[in-house]
Amino acid sequence: MASVNAQIKRGSAELAVLTLLAEHPLHGYEIAKQIEAQTGGVLRFDMASLYPMLHRLERKSWVKAEWQTLPNGRRRRCYRLTATGRRQIAPLRAEWRAFFHALQSVTGFQNA
């Protein structure tokens, strides 16, 4: 399957991440792996692009990060959705739905 252009991927990242975190808290690597798995590899985020986006979401107060210490002593940041972030999901979905509808109108693609 074809990969997605970086600009399109960046625009969809916030919605993808917020939707995953609405289910349960995850650390960055888990977020990247779940997005890749659930999209059949079409969407892939490397850590160099994912973590800055997670930090932006944290500055917007859409996600909250907390350090966790694993039994082996390793530390990692776990991200959870805030109430403010949860309220962003429906408007973002509406924006993407409108975008896809407009794209379908122009291109004739169904289920774009």
TORKOL-979807 format. One record per residue (C-alpha): residue in three letters; y, x negated, z negated. Coordinates in steps of 0.1 Angstrom, whole numbers, plus 5000, padded with zeros to 4 digits. Example, Ala and Ser with C-alpha at 12.3 -4.5 7.8 and 13.67 -1.06 7.14 Angstrom:
residues 2
ALA495548774922
SER498948634929
//
This chain:
residues 112
MET500050005000
ALA503549885008
SER505749744980
VAL509049904972
ASN512449744981
ALA514049584950
GLN517149794951
ILE515150124951
LYS512849984924
ARG515849894902
GLY517150244905
SER513850404895
ALA513150164866
GLU515150354840
LEU513450684846
ALA509950514847
VAL510550324815
LEU512050624796
THR509250844807
LEU506550604795
LEU508350554762
ALA508550934757
GLU504750914753
HIS504650634727
PRO506250304718
LEU505250004740
HIS506149634743
GLY507549504775
TYR504249364790
GLU502549704783
ILE505449884801
ALA505049664831
LYS501349704832
GLN501350074828
ILE503950124856
GLU501849904879
ALA498650084870
GLN500050444873
THR501650364907
GLY498650194922
GLY500549864922
VAL503450004943
LEU505949954915
ARG505749614898
PHE508249474874
ASP508249104864
MET509449024830
ALA512548854843
SER513849184856
LEU512249414830
TYR513649264798
PRO517349264809
MET516849634818
LEU515349704784
HIS518249524768
ARG520749744788
LEU518850054776
GLU519049934741
ARG522849874744
LYS523150234756
SER521150344725
TRP518450494748
VAL515750274733
LYS515350094701
ALA513449764698
GLU511749644667
TRP509849314661
GLN506149344652
THR503949074639
LEU500449084652
PRO497448994631
ASN497248654648
GLY500848584637
ARG502448634672
ARG505648834672
ARG506649084700
ARG509349344705
CYS508149694706
TYR510349954723
ARG510650324714
LEU512650604729
THR515550724708
ALA516751094707
THR519650984730
GLY517150834755
ARG514951144754
ARG517951354764
GLN518451124795
ILE515051204811
ALA515851554824
PRO519151454840
LEU517651144856
ARG514751354869
ALA517251604884
GLU519151324901
TRP515951184916
ARG514751524926
ALA518151584944
PHE517951244960
PHE514351304973
HIS515351654986
ALA518251505005
LEU516051225019
GLN513551485030
SER516251685048
VAL517351375067
THR514051215075
GLY511751505077
PHE509351345053
GLN507451575030
ASN506751464994
ALA508951154999
//
